[in-house]
């Protein structure tokens, strides 16, 4: 159901999911949604029967693995898939030796990330004109 992207076909599926969720649903401009980090990040994909429904990327930032672009298509929400994707991404980061994690959580998702051991650090800030909080998890 969830996997690390290792080929162009799966990367295209990741970009499609992100386009649907961030560009179409949330109105994030395409120029902001895609960036140079897409070429170096580790991407994750959720799909069922060949249909992509979730995506995320992991970036190494010093001692932290940063979970980014975590997205689940609307028709797949409410089925615990976002929680499963988040746990999968943390497990992948741990396989790469990380014990500290960060996320820029949209403000309405802080409770979601708290369920995964993240805590808010600092004040709200704007990213893509959406309120976010820096959230940290330290398993070290």
N, C-alpha and C positions, 0 to 999 in steps of 0.2 A: 504494500500500500504506500509506504514512504521509502524513498531511496535518495542517495546522493547522485547528482547528475554527473554523468561521465561521457555524454555524447551530445552532438548538436541538436538532434531531434528532441531530447529531453530538455535542453536549455530553451528551445523554442517554446515548449509547453509551459515552462516557468514564466517566460516573458508574456505569453498569452494570459495566464492567470493574473499576473501583476497588472497587465493592461486592463483587464476586466474590473478588478477590485479597486486599484488605485486611480487609474486614469478615468474610467467610465463612472464607477460608483462614487468615488470620493473627490473627483474633479482635480486631481493632482496633474499638473502639466506634464506632458510626455518628457520635456527637456529635463525636468527634475527627477522624474521616476527612474529614468535610465541614467547611469553614470559610468565613469571609467572603472569603478570598482567591480562592475559586473564581469570584467575580464579576469580578475584575480580571485574573486570570492569563491567559496564553496557553496554551491546551490543545492537545495533540497526540493524534491517534487513529491506531491501526493497524487496518485491516480488510481482509478478503479476501472477495470475493463477498458483500458486505453484512454479513458477520459480524464484529463488533468483537472484537479479540483483544489489543490493547495500548492503553495510555494513559499520558500524562504531562502535567505542566504546568510552565510556565516563569514564574518571577516575577523582576522586576527588584528587586534589593536594592543600591542605590547603584551602584557600578561592576561589580557581579556579577550574572550571570544565575544564578538558583538553579533547578536541576532538581529537581522534586518529584513525588511520587505516580507514580513510574515503575513500571508494572505490566504484566506479560504473563500472560495466562491459562495455567493449568497445562498444558492439552493442546497449547499452542503453544510451550512451552519446549523448549530443547535444539535449536533450529533457527536460532540466531544472531539471532533477531528482537529480543531485548533489546539486543544490540549495535547493530543497525540503528536501533532507536528512539533510543538514546542519541546516536548520531552525527547522526540527523535533528534531535533537539532542540538539539544544539550548533550545527548549521548554521543553524537558525531563529534562535537567539540571536545568532549572528554577523551574520545579515542585519539584525538590529536594533541592530547596532553594538557588541555585547559581545565582549570579548576575555578576560574573567575569568569563571570559572564555579565554582559550589560545589554540593555535594550533601550531605545528611545520609544517609550510606549505612548500611544495616543491616550489622552487623558481618560477617556471612557474605558480603557482597557487595563487600568492599574490594578483592579481587583483580580482580573484574569491572570496577570503576571505574578501577583502576590501568591496565588495558588501554586506557583512554581518556584517559590522561595525568593523572589525578587523584592527589593525594598526601594522606595523612592529616595533619591538623593537630590536635594536642591529644589528649586522652584520650577514652575511651569515655563516652557519656552515654545516658540513657534518653529515648526518645520513644515515646509510646504503649506504654510498658512493654517496649520492645524496645531492645536495645543498638545504638547507632549511633556512627559517627565522622563528624566534619566532614572533608570532602575538598575540596581546592581544585585547580583547573587554571588556569594563567595563560599565555595565548598572546600577551600584549602584549610 
